[in-house]
């Protein structure tokens, strides 16, 4: 699979560090940011999904560990989401879409992620009792989306949980990180199991994402990412999303 020229690769990795830091600061693996960077540089869909999922695993895994250690993870609430999402994420990871369909789907996912970043949410207390059937339905849909696109699903799960009133912001970040981790692992298992080729230079991408994740995880435990930076990232997602759709 494709390998970039050294100068271009350095630029891509620098942007991935930034995206990982911003996303991990709110409990996300950063896949929509990684996909946006790769889309802006015109990388092939077959390359984008497994690379984004791999970076998701290292970043979301570390962020989840930090938030779990800080006592923000609710395992009972997480269980129905995970049970329903994992098999669908595996299915999506094994399923190869036509390039045009993949570009449309990822483009739409990036635009939705941008809307999420533009909408600043204040911290609130959990105010409603979770519904298991609804949680499993949400998990299944987001798990499939995660596997098909390489987006971990956390950036879509977070606003749903807050809208339903099931979590606080810190609990929300821990839930998102755990959700991204399990779905990314399941989708990667589906990708590998289906015999698809593995990307070149993937260790560089994972190291860059982890470097950003180390920075963002500190922010996730102590404070939220700066609002202005999140909105700037939202602009990048809009540009990348439109590029994916219009060039499909």
Backbone torsions as a table, in degrees:
resi	resn	phi	psi	omega
1	UNK	NA	168.9	-164.9
2	UNK	-64.9	146.0	176.3
3	UNK	-126.9	133.3	-173.9
4	UNK	-87.3	158.9	171.0
5	UNK	-61.6	146.0	-175.5
6	UNK	-53.0	-43.4	-178.3
7	UNK	-66.3	-39.7	178.3
8	UNK	-68.8	-40.9	179.3
9	UNK	-59.1	-41.8	179.1
10	UNK	-62.3	-41.6	178.5
11	UNK	-63.4	-44.1	179.0
12	UNK	-61.8	-45.2	-178.2
13	UNK	-64.4	-37.7	178.4
14	UNK	-62.9	-42.0	178.5
15	UNK	-68.1	-33.4	177.8
16	UNK	-66.9	-39.2	176.1
17	UNK	-58.5	-45.8	-180.0
18	UNK	-62.8	-46.9	-179.6
19	UNK	-62.2	-42.5	-179.6
20	UNK	-63.4	-40.2	-179.7
21	UNK	-64.2	-44.6	-178.4
22	UNK	-68.2	-45.7	-177.6
23	UNK	-69.1	-44.3	-177.8
24	UNK	-66.3	-22.1	178.4
25	UNK	-66.7	-18.3	176.1
26	UNK	-117.1	21.0	172.6
27	UNK	86.9	10.5	-177.1
28	UNK	-103.6	153.2	-179.6
29	UNK	-75.6	-24.2	175.8
30	UNK	97.3	10.0	-173.3
31	UNK	-59.2	-39.9	-179.5
32	UNK	-64.1	-34.6	175.0
33	UNK	-67.2	-42.7	178.9
34	UNK	-64.4	-43.1	178.9
35	UNK	-63.3	-36.8	178.3
36	UNK	-63.6	-44.7	178.6
37	UNK	-60.8	-47.2	-178.4
38	UNK	-66.1	-35.2	177.4
39	UNK	-65.7	-41.1	-179.6
40	UNK	-63.9	-29.3	179.2
41	UNK	-94.8	7.7	172.7
42	UNK	70.0	31.2	-179.8
43	UNK	-75.1	155.1	-175.5
44	UNK	-74.1	143.5	178.3
45	UNK	-54.1	-38.0	-179.0
46	UNK	-64.5	-23.7	178.0
47	UNK	-86.0	-37.6	-170.1
48	UNK	-66.0	-46.0	-173.1
49	UNK	-62.5	-54.4	-178.3
50	UNK	-65.3	-32.6	178.7
51	UNK	-67.4	-45.3	179.4
52	UNK	-62.2	-42.9	179.2
53	UNK	-63.4	-41.3	179.9
54	UNK	-63.8	-42.5	177.7
55	UNK	-66.5	-36.2	175.8
56	UNK	-56.1	-43.6	-175.4
57	UNK	-60.7	-48.6	-176.0
58	UNK	-69.7	-39.2	-177.5
59	UNK	-75.1	-51.6	-178.6
60	UNK	-63.9	-35.5	178.5
61	UNK	-61.6	-44.0	-179.7
62	UNK	-70.2	-43.1	179.3
63	UNK	-61.7	-43.7	178.3
64	UNK	-59.9	-43.5	179.8
65	UNK	-58.2	-44.7	-179.5
66	UNK	-64.7	-43.7	-178.3
67	UNK	-71.7	-35.3	175.8
68	UNK	-63.5	-43.9	178.3
69	UNK	-61.9	-32.4	-179.9
70	UNK	-80.9	-2.4	175.1
71	UNK	84.7	23.3	-176.4
72	UNK	-99.6	-1.3	-174.7
73	UNK	-93.5	132.9	178.2
74	UNK	-110.2	95.8	-176.0
75	UNK	-64.5	-35.7	-179.3
76	UNK	-65.3	-40.2	177.9
77	UNK	-69.8	-35.3	-176.1
78	UNK	-71.2	-33.9	-170.8
79	UNK	-51.6	-52.0	-177.7
80	UNK	-63.9	-33.9	175.9
81	UNK	-62.7	-46.2	-177.1
82	UNK	-67.6	-43.8	-177.9
83	UNK	-58.3	-41.0	-178.1
84	UNK	-80.6	-33.8	-172.0
85	UNK	-79.9	-35.2	-172.3
86	UNK	-58.0	-50.3	180.0
87	UNK	-64.5	-33.8	179.1
88	UNK	-72.6	-33.8	175.9
89	UNK	-66.0	-40.1	177.0
90	UNK	-61.4	-44.0	178.9
91	UNK	-61.3	-45.1	179.4
92	UNK	-64.1	-36.7	178.7
93	UNK	-65.9	-33.6	-179.9
94	UNK	-82.1	-14.9	-174.8
95	UNK	-92.1	122.4	178.8
96	UNK	-100.8	116.6	176.5
97	UNK	-83.4	155.4	169.7
98	UNK	-60.2	147.4	-176.6
99	UNK	-53.2	-41.2	-179.0
100	UNK	-63.6	-46.3	179.1
101	UNK	-63.4	-40.6	179.6
102	UNK	-61.9	-43.3	-179.4
103	UNK	-64.4	-40.3	177.3
104	UNK	-63.8	-45.5	-176.9
105	UNK	-66.6	-45.3	178.8
106	UNK	-66.4	-40.6	177.5
107	UNK	-58.5	-44.4	177.8
108	UNK	-64.3	-40.4	179.3
109	UNK	-63.4	-39.9	178.8
110	UNK	-66.6	-38.6	178.4
111	UNK	-66.8	-40.1	176.3
112	UNK	-65.1	-38.4	177.6
113	UNK	-64.7	-36.0	178.2
114	UNK	-64.1	-42.1	177.5
115	UNK	-59.2	-40.8	178.4
116	UNK	-60.2	-42.2	-178.8
117	UNK	-71.5	-32.5	179.5
118	UNK	-72.4	-20.8	-177.9
119	UNK	-95.1	102.7	-179.2
120	UNK	-79.8	127.1	-178.3
121	UNK	-109.7	132.6	177.2
122	UNK	-84.3	153.0	179.6
123	UNK	-70.0	134.8	178.3
124	UNK	-138.2	162.9	175.0
125	UNK	-82.4	149.3	174.4
126	UNK	-62.0	133.6	-172.7
127	UNK	-129.0	0.0	-176.7
128	UNK	-136.3	154.3	179.2
129	UNK	-87.6	127.8	-177.3
130	UNK	-61.5	145.5	175.7
131	UNK	-104.8	117.9	-173.5
132	UNK	-63.5	-44.1	-178.6
133	UNK	-62.4	-42.8	178.6
134	UNK	-65.5	-41.1	179.0
135	UNK	-61.1	-41.2	-179.8
136	UNK	-68.9	-37.5	177.4
137	UNK	-64.1	-43.5	177.5
138	UNK	-63.6	-43.0	-179.7
139	UNK	-61.1	-41.7	-179.1
140	UNK	-63.3	-45.7	-178.8
141	UNK	-63.8	-47.5	-177.7
142	UNK	-71.0	-30.4	176.0
143	UNK	-63.7	-44.2	178.4
144	UNK	-63.8	-43.5	177.9
145	UNK	-60.5	-40.2	178.9
146	UNK	-60.9	-47.7	-178.6
147	UNK	-67.2	-38.2	-177.9
148	UNK	-69.7	-37.8	-170.5
149	UNK	-105.2	-29.0	-171.2
150	UNK	96.7	-2.4	173.2
151	UNK	-81.8	127.4	-174.6
152	UNK	-66.6	-19.4	177.8
153	UNK	97.4	-13.9	-177.2
154	UNK	-65.3	-34.3	-178.0
155	UNK	-69.0	-19.9	175.3
156	UNK	-93.9	-31.8	178.3
157	UNK	-67.1	-39.5	-175.9
158	UNK	-55.1	-53.6	-179.1
159	UNK	-65.8	-30.5	178.2
160	UNK	-64.7	-45.1	-179.9
161	UNK	-63.0	-41.0	179.3
162	UNK	-69.7	-38.7	178.7
163	UNK	-62.8	-40.3	179.5
164	UNK	-77.0	-13.0	178.6
165	UNK	75.1	31.0	-175.2
166	UNK	-94.2	-14.7	-176.4
167	UNK	-142.3	161.7	164.4
168	UNK	-86.1	175.7	-179.2
169	UNK	-64.1	-43.0	-179.3
170	UNK	-67.5	-42.7	175.6
171	UNK	-61.9	-38.2	179.4
172	UNK	-61.0	-44.2	179.8
173	UNK	-62.4	-41.4	179.1
174	UNK	-66.0	-41.1	177.8
175	UNK	-62.4	-45.0	-179.0
176	UNK	-61.7	-44.4	-178.9
177	UNK	-63.1	-44.2	179.5
178	UNK	-65.0	-40.4	-179.6
179	UNK	-63.5	-45.0	179.1
180	UNK	-63.3	-42.2	-177.9
181	UNK	-60.9	-52.2	-175.4
182	UNK	-68.7	-37.3	-179.6
183	UNK	-71.9	-36.7	178.5
184	UNK	-67.2	-40.7	176.8
185	UNK	-63.3	-43.0	-179.7
186	UNK	-65.6	-42.3	179.9
187	UNK	-65.8	-39.1	177.0
188	UNK	-64.7	-38.6	177.2
189	UNK	-61.6	-41.1	177.0
190	UNK	-65.1	-39.4	179.5
191	UNK	-64.1	-48.8	-178.8
192	UNK	-66.8	-42.0	-178.3
193	UNK	-64.3	-24.8	-179.6
194	UNK	-84.8	-0.8	175.5
195	UNK	81.8	16.4	179.9
196	UNK	-74.0	151.6	-178.9
197	UNK	-67.5	153.8	-178.6
198	UNK	-97.7	138.2	-176.1
199	UNK	-64.2	148.2	172.9
200	UNK	-78.1	154.6	175.3
201	UNK	64.2	15.3	-174.8
202	UNK	-61.1	-31.6	177.4
203	UNK	-59.5	-35.0	179.1
204	UNK	-63.6	-41.7	179.8
205	UNK	-65.5	-41.4	-178.4
206	UNK	-68.4	-38.1	178.1
207	UNK	-65.9	-42.5	178.7
208	UNK	-62.0	-43.9	179.6
209	UNK	-64.3	-39.9	-180.0
210	UNK	-65.9	-38.0	178.2
211	UNK	-59.9	-45.4	177.0
212	UNK	-66.9	-37.4	-180.0
213	UNK	-63.6	-34.6	178.0
214	UNK	-62.5	-38.9	177.8
215	UNK	-69.4	-48.8	-176.5
216	UNK	-65.6	-33.5	-179.1
217	UNK	-63.7	-35.1	176.6
218	UNK	-63.2	-40.4	177.7
219	UNK	-68.0	-35.8	-178.5
220	UNK	-63.0	-36.6	-179.1
221	UNK	-78.0	-32.9	-172.0
222	UNK	-102.9	-41.5	-177.8
223	UNK	-160.4	169.3	-179.5
224	UNK	-86.0	161.6	179.2
225	UNK	-64.1	148.6	177.8
226	UNK	-56.4	135.8	-176.1
227	UNK	-60.4	-42.7	-178.0
228	UNK	-60.8	-43.0	-179.8
229	UNK	-65.7	-37.3	178.4
230	UNK	-64.6	-37.1	180.0
231	UNK	-72.7	-34.8	174.4
232	UNK	-63.4	-40.8	176.6
233	UNK	-63.4	-36.6	176.9
234	UNK	-59.6	-39.0	177.8
235	UNK	-62.6	-41.7	178.3
236	UNK	-61.8	-41.1	179.6
237	UNK	-63.8	-39.6	178.6
238	UNK	-62.3	-47.0	-179.8
239	UNK	-61.2	-46.6	-179.1
240	UNK	-66.4	-39.8	179.4
241	UNK	-62.3	-44.9	178.8
242	UNK	-66.1	-36.9	177.9
243	UNK	-62.6	-42.5	179.6
244	UNK	-62.7	-42.9	-176.6
245	UNK	-72.2	-45.1	-173.9
246	UNK	-74.7	-22.2	179.3
247	UNK	-98.9	4.6	-178.1
248	UNK	-67.6	NA	NA
